[in-house]
Amino acid sequence: MFKSKSTRVGILIVVLFAAALLGAGFYIRNAYTIQTVYVEGNVHYTEEEIKSIVMDGFLGNNSLYLSLKYKNKGIEGIPFVDVVDVDILSPDTVKIIVYEKILIGCVRYLDTYVYFDRDGYVVESSSVRTTGVPQVLGLKFDYIVTGKMLPVEDEAVFNSILNVTKLLQKYSLSPDKIYFNGAGEITLYFGETKVALGNEAAFLEDKLMLIPEFLSQIQGKKGILQMQTYDEDSGKYTFKPEGQG
């Protein structure tokens, strides 16, 4: 039985179309195979860790596929990372841009570091302490829930925590720890240097503005900078080395 001309033409078109698809797929797979990767915006993870996360799975080494996969989409299941973009610089070169979640402080809870954002919402928790994010001491919690606000009973203390951490970021200050005592007094820890700020909320920013200059003068020294009372006229404060009465 002979096939009609139209049938043969149809089969030929299908074959040519399939060949074109295969050719295009072969070209894309080879031409867009990644050889060079740049990573920027990463703090919590190394470049190699980011590459391993982003380029995992089927076609993980294909620049075109990755740019489409991460276009306008977040990345789930990776602590501290909000969004990842993959920009194609050339068919075999990509730039991975990491947008991390903004963290301004952490608290210790059940052997875990719990990180919160500028509004006091719990963002992530990890067994690893992240450098550059101050730990807040002097608070107690019965529970903490990711995505919810820190359950601090005293609203005044809660507002003070948020105010302090925001101002620290504003003036590029990175203490290791921030301690709040029962009277609401604040002490910052920069290595072995302590800065006692007292509880004068009205003058807190004025004091923090002065700290970078003071720290440059007492860097590496063990003791406490006494800034409990704001000295508006002279701006001078006493540094008391540890061990002196």
Backbone hydrogen bonds, N-H to C=O, Kabsch-Sander energy under -0.5 kcal/mol:
donor,donor_aa,acceptor,acceptor_aa,energy
8,R,4,S,-2.1
9,V,5,K,-2.4
10,G,6,S,-2.2
11,I,7,T,-2.6
12,L,8,R,-2.4
13,I,9,V,-2.5
14,V,10,G,-2.3
15,V,11,I,-2.6
16,L,12,L,-2.8
17,F,13,I,-2.7
18,A,14,V,-2.7
19,A,15,V,-2.5
20,A,16,L,-2.4
21,L,17,F,-2.4
22,L,18,A,-2.6
23,G,19,A,-2.7
24,A,20,A,-2.8
25,G,21,L,-2.9
26,F,22,L,-2.7
27,Y,23,G,-2.6
28,I,24,A,-2.9
29,R,25,G,-2.5
30,N,26,F,-1.9
31,A,27,Y,-3.6
32,Y,28,I,-1.8
33,T,30,N,-1.1
34,I,61,N,-3.4
35,Q,92,D,-3.1
36,T,92,D,-2.2
38,Y,94,V,-2.3
40,E,96,I,-2.3
50,I,46,T,-2.2
51,K,47,E,-2.6
52,S,48,E,-2.2
53,I,49,E,-2.1
54,V,50,I,-2.8
55,M,51,K,-2.7
56,D,53,I,-0.7
60,G,57,G,-1.8
62,N,59,L,-1.8
63,S,32,Y,-2.7
63,S,61,N,-0.6
66,L,62,N,-2.3
67,S,63,S,-2.2
68,L,64,L,-1.5
69,K,65,Y,-2.6
70,Y,66,L,-2.1
71,K,68,L,-0.7
73,K,70,Y,-1.2
75,I,82,D,-1.4
81,V,78,I,-1.5
82,D,99,Y,-2.5
83,V,99,Y,-1.7
84,V,73,K,-0.8
85,D,97,I,-2.4
87,D,85,D,-0.5
87,D,95,K,-2.7
89,L,87,D,-0.7
89,L,93,T,-2.2
90,S,93,T,-1.8
93,T,90,S,-2.2
94,V,36,T,-2.1
95,K,87,D,-2.6
96,I,38,Y,-3.5
97,I,85,D,-2.9
97,I,95,K,-0.6
98,V,40,E,-2.9
98,V,96,I,-0.6
99,Y,83,V,-2.9
99,Y,97,I,-0.5
100,E,98,V,-0.7
101,K,80,F,-2.8
103,L,101,K,-0.7
104,I,116,F,-2.4
105,G,116,F,-1.1
106,C,134,P,-1.9
107,V,114,V,-2.3
109,Y,107,V,-0.5
109,Y,112,T,-3.1
112,T,109,Y,-0.9
113,Y,126,S,-3.2
114,V,107,V,-3.3
114,V,112,T,-0.6
115,Y,113,Y,-0.5
115,Y,124,E,-2.9
116,F,105,G,-2.5
117,D,121,Y,-2.1
120,G,117,D,-1.8
122,V,148,K,-3.1
123,V,115,Y,-3.2
124,E,115,Y,-1.0
126,S,113,Y,-2.4
133,V,130,T,-1.2
135,Q,176,D,-2.2
136,V,106,C,-3.3
137,L,135,Q,-0.5
137,L,178,I,-3.5
147,G,122,V,-2.5
148,K,145,V,-2.0
150,L,120,G,-2.4
152,V,150,L,-2.1
153,E,151,P,-0.5
155,E,153,E,-0.8
158,F,154,D,-2.1
159,N,155,E,-2.6
160,S,156,A,-1.9
161,I,157,V,-2.4
162,L,158,F,-2.1
163,N,159,N,-2.4
164,V,160,S,-2.7
165,T,161,I,-2.5
166,K,162,L,-2.1
167,L,163,N,-2.2
168,L,164,V,-2.4
169,Q,165,T,-1.6
170,K,166,K,-2.1
171,Y,167,L,-2.0
172,S,169,Q,-1.5
173,L,168,L,-3.1
176,D,189,Y,-2.9
177,K,189,Y,-1.1
178,I,135,Q,-2.8
179,Y,187,T,-3.1
180,F,137,L,-2.0
181,N,179,Y,-0.5
181,N,185,E,-1.9
184,G,181,N,-2.0
186,I,198,G,-2.3
187,T,179,Y,-2.1
188,L,195,V,-2.6
189,Y,177,K,-2.4
190,F,188,L,-0.5
190,F,193,T,-3.3
191,G,189,Y,-0.6
193,T,190,F,-2.1
194,K,192,E,-0.5
194,K,223,G,-2.6
195,V,188,L,-2.6
196,A,194,K,-0.5
196,A,225,L,-2.5
197,L,186,I,-3.0
197,L,195,V,-0.7
198,G,186,I,-0.8
200,E,197,L,-0.7
201,A,199,N,-1.6
203,F,200,E,-1.2
204,L,201,A,-1.0
207,K,203,F,-2.0
208,L,204,L,-2.4
209,M,205,E,-2.0
210,L,206,D,-0.6
210,L,207,K,-1.1
211,I,207,K,-0.9
214,F,210,L,-1.8
215,L,211,I,-3.2
216,S,212,P,-1.6
217,Q,213,E,-0.9
217,Q,214,F,-0.9
218,I,214,F,-1.6
219,Q,215,L,-0.7
221,K,218,I,-2.3
223,G,192,E,-1.5
223,G,221,K,-0.6
224,I,240,K,-2.3
225,L,194,K,-3.3
226,Q,224,I,-0.7
226,Q,238,T,-3.0
227,M,196,A,-2.3
227,M,225,L,-0.9
232,E,230,Y,-0.9
235,G,231,D,-1.4
238,T,226,Q,-0.7
240,K,224,I,-3.2
240,K,238,T,-0.6
242,E,222,K,-2.3
244,Q,241,P,-1.6
